[in-house]
Amino acid sequence: MTGIFYFSSTGNSLFIAERLQRKLGGCIRYIPTFDGGFADIDRMVIVSPVYSFGLPLPVVDFIRSLRVSVPLYVVLSYGGMAGNAEYFAQKLCLERGLDLRGVYSMKMPENFTLVMSPPKFYQSGILKKAPRAADAIADRIARGETRRLSAPKKDRWSGIYAKNRLNWHTLAESFSVTNDCVGCRKCERVCPVGNIAVVAGMPMFGDKCVACLGCYHRCPKNAIRYKKKKKGRYINPLVDEDRIGRDE
Ligand SMILES: Cc1cc2nc3c(=O)[nH]c(=O)nc-3n(C[C@H](O)[C@H](O)[C@H](O)COP(=O)(O)O)c2cc1C
């Protein structure tokens, strides 16, 4: 059975995972809650967003923890510029000694909206093309195609990733919560690393944030602010939001 393992805070990578499952069958597993049962898995696909031209820390940890010998594919979703994230993922998997067959990537709407958001019509255009793009990747995986990337001649990105990943755990220091918060605890539930605790009805942020922005985008009252400013929010409209973070 194909095991499709994903990380996703706003649904783009889940959308891809679900689309791949239509063609490849198998099960979908959410990386942060995966319990390690690989017994029935004979092909693996990891679906992950790109963070700062590399991968989110929970995905890096997951790949580093893998002890499997089945064919592996990685599919990345990125919002605007993936840099050499594909090569980053390839290197990580090969260093781990995994049977990596290929890394693919596809553009999805940007969810790093803390500074600026792309216009809605632009996002809609990307979403329109997404099913076909995901299906094309699924076909390549189904055919067993292999893809090996050579090292980029110029690497302008690794340094940025190395620097940013060191700061992600402090991102939540810039979050504040407005009076619109009703203490529903959704932020606590959606945080992939247990970094939020609702105390006396108010979310408290710890120091292990992985910068996924799930709490920020998915707050039903839009009560979480970054640097006290109201910025754009995003949830992939093609997935059922309740399924983000679930297995299927
Ligand atoms: C912390 C962070 C860093 C990001 N860095 C990049 C990046 O370097 N390049 C890019 O194209 N998109 C970047 N993005 C956007 C996401 O990769 C993109 O929107 C992705 O599809 C989100 O997937 P998800 O909805 O499954 O979480 C970043 C998003 C976050 C939250």
The ligand as a MOL file (V3000), in Angstrom:
LIG
                    3D

  0  0  0     0  0            999 V3000
M  V30 BEGIN CTAB
M  V30 COUNTS 31 33 0 0 0
M  V30 BEGIN ATOM
M  V30 1 C 7.2640 29.9010 7.3720 0
M  V30 2 C 6.9050 29.8070 5.9140 0
M  V30 3 C 7.9000 29.9260 4.9540 0
M  V30 4 C 7.5930 29.8390 3.6020 0
M  V30 5 N 8.6050 29.9180 2.6970 0
M  V30 6 C 8.3320 29.8010 1.3740 0
M  V30 7 C 9.3900 29.8660 0.4000 0
M  V30 8 O 10.5690 29.9660 0.7090 0
M  V30 9 N 9.0430 29.8080 -0.8990 0
M  V30 10 C 7.7420 29.6890 -1.3260 0
M  V30 11 O 7.5020 29.6540 -2.5160 0
M  V30 12 N 6.7250 29.5850 -0.4190 0
M  V30 13 C 6.9900 29.6400 0.9130 0
M  V30 14 N 5.9690 29.5450 1.8360 0
M  V30 15 C 4.5890 29.3150 1.3350 0
M  V30 16 C 4.1750 27.8460 1.3980 0
M  V30 17 O 5.2260 27.0070 0.9900 0
M  V30 18 C 2.9750 27.5480 0.4950 0
M  V30 19 O 1.9570 28.4850 0.6050 0
M  V30 20 C 2.4630 26.1320 0.7630 0
M  V30 21 O 1.6730 25.7300 -0.3220 0
M  V30 22 C 1.6560 26.0210 2.0540 0
M  V30 23 O 1.2430 24.6870 2.2070 0
M  V30 24 P 0.1890 24.1950 3.3090 0
M  V30 25 O -1.1050 24.9250 3.0360 0
M  V30 26 O 0.0560 22.7440 3.0430 0
M  V30 27 O 0.7510 24.4890 4.6530 0
M  V30 28 C 6.2460 29.6260 3.1900 0
M  V30 29 C 5.2460 29.5030 4.1590 0
M  V30 30 C 5.5610 29.5900 5.5100 0
M  V30 31 C 4.4560 29.4360 6.5340 0
M  V30 END ATOM
M  V30 BEGIN BOND
M  V30 1 1 1 2
M  V30 2 1 2 3
M  V30 3 2 2 30
M  V30 4 2 3 4
M  V30 5 1 4 5
M  V30 6 1 4 28
M  V30 7 2 5 6
M  V30 8 1 6 7
M  V30 9 1 6 13
M  V30 10 2 7 8
M  V30 11 1 7 9
M  V30 12 1 9 10
M  V30 13 2 10 11
M  V30 14 1 10 12
M  V30 15 2 12 13
M  V30 16 1 13 14
M  V30 17 1 14 15
M  V30 18 1 14 28
M  V30 19 1 15 16
M  V30 20 1 16 17
M  V30 21 1 16 18
M  V30 22 1 18 19
M  V30 23 1 18 20
M  V30 24 1 20 21
M  V30 25 1 20 22
M  V30 26 1 22 23
M  V30 27 1 23 24
M  V30 28 2 24 25
M  V30 29 1 24 26
M  V30 30 1 24 27
M  V30 31 2 28 29
M  V30 32 1 29 30
M  V30 33 1 30 31
M  V30 END BOND
M  V30 END CTAB
M  END
